[in-house]
């Protein structure tokens, strides 16, 4: 299944792959796969009693968002260096260049924050 999903995410236009991924997530949600039960129990504990509709809505949205994160992840596997560079925003590169030019060495720290982490 992974190889099929990977091939579809890379070959379909982005919008079509995202729609297909969201549709599959909705089907799996409707089939009540075990992950849905785990998620709904966790959300119910978080939101409290009497909020069943909110729990269901949040769980459905989480399934769909996970599908979109997965299609994005799979799509990146086929991206070349130019594609990846176009998706990354770099600010403050001049500070790194100046530090490197000083000849004293540089320690570079960076956050790793993307769709997986936000999800």
Order of alpha helices (4+ residues) and beta strands (2+ residues): alpha-alpha-alpha-alpha-alpha-alpha-alpha
